[in-house]
Amino acid sequence: MSKKDKKEKELAEDVAKEKVHTKDKKENKTKDSKKSKSKKADDKTAQIEELGEKLAEISDKHIRLQAEFDNYRKRTLNEKIELMKSGGADLLEALLPMMDNFERAIDAGTKTDDIKAVREGIDLIYNSFKDFFIKNGIKEMDSKGKEFDTDFHEALTKIPAPSDNLKGKVVDVIEKGYLHNGKIMRFAKVVVGE
């Protein structure tokens, strides 16, 4: 064998070894690739399961929160209804002694001829009503002689002013107006001078 043939043979052996080595590498890559794909698929499945669990947990929280809000809404609605039913009870309870005083005055009026005593009794009842109103933030409007103001007064009629200084002013009060904690509760019904 000549040198040239030896070299070609060695080269052929090297090429053959390289082919075998490359083939082994490809087979290993294919195996690794299959393992990698299988591992990726397992990871994705695990992620999907984890996300499904999170979704179920969030859905459960949402349903519970919605139910809790619905219960809160119903409870507050019932409380409002109860408050409306019994809210005026304190006010009415405070009026009961005045009702008792009226009954006593009526009874005394039928049993006595002393008009002065009956009048004093009615004055006491009137004063107790005024005190009750003041305690509850109700204040009488002082309108007579004041400038007519549509924010506080309702003009029932206009009459010629008795004097020049009463033009555009309240000449007479037909029905008193009231304020409750600074807000109009009832407008004063008045006669205005022109």
Secondary structure, DSSP 8 states (H G I E B T S, - for coil): --HHHHHHHHHHHHHHHHHHHHHHHHHHHHHHHHHHHHHHHHHHHHHHHHHHHHHHHHHHHHHHHHHHHHHHHHHHHHHHHHHHHHTTHHHHHHHHHHHHHHHHHHHHHHH---HHHHHHHHHHHHHHHHHHHHHTTEEE---TTSB--TTTEEEEEEE--SSGGGTTBEEEEEE--EEETTEEEE-EEEEEE-
